[in-house]
């Protein structure tokens, strides 16, 4: 899997807990925190991450985002 990028401004929606959980469960997974991912329309409304350079994954809650990412990881 490519690198997962998190917007630090999105952490208030719960993505920080997803970052920590995945880091604990998959220590070799490449994750990166960025100040802004320039997806403000999505980021301001729900949990989101960017995989690679183009694939955006969004979810209404941190739990659902975590489940989507775990499914994507395999």
Number of C-alpha atoms within 10 A of each C-alpha: 10 13 13 20 21 25 22 16 17 22 18 12 17 18 25 19 15 21 20 12 13 18 14 11 10 12 10 9 15 13 18 13 16 11 10 14 17 9 13 12 8 16 21 13 13 18 27 27 25 20 17 12 10 7 11 14 15 19 18 13 14 21 15 14 21 20 13 15 18 13 9 9 11 7
